[in-house]
């Protein structure tokens, strides 16, 4: 299995131990291989190299799964816990990246959906709170793929939050990843 580092971190020599004050560091968005998993307290710790353990909260792990029942051909898995997206052709993983899904107040709904519209770019605006304090207006959101009403997979360049939940129920991807998924 692989994971993306979501917070700059120094690996610990043993799971559950504090990291050294200086030395080797893993950086945000770096891809690491997970060689072993050990539970310490309420968190998993992952072995990413010789004597290099990092806590689960510092990474987004890619969980590879078979297609849901009744799904064949191309399909996309969005992992709302790990904040990852995986694209498959049947059982074969063909692409994966970090995402940002909706916050608790404006969640990305779990479920099985079809992309019903693909646009090169689209204007997105709206508010969910009755006082309009969460109003947003985005003129040209790139690589938009609507799948659940106004919820969409799309490119974003207004925050650097992949791996963490951010938007109003949508699934944000870095523009190069959204472009690949949209063209696929």
Secondary structure, 3 states (H helix, E strand, C coil): CEEEECCCECCECCCCCCCCCCCCCECCCCEEECCEEEEECCEEEEEEECCEEEEHHHEEECCCCCCCCCCCCEEEEEECCCCEEEEEECCEEEEEEECECCCHHHCCCCCCCCCCEEEEEEEEEECCCCCCCCCEEEEEEEEEEEEECCEEEEEECCCCCCCCCCCCCCEEEEHHHHHHHHHC
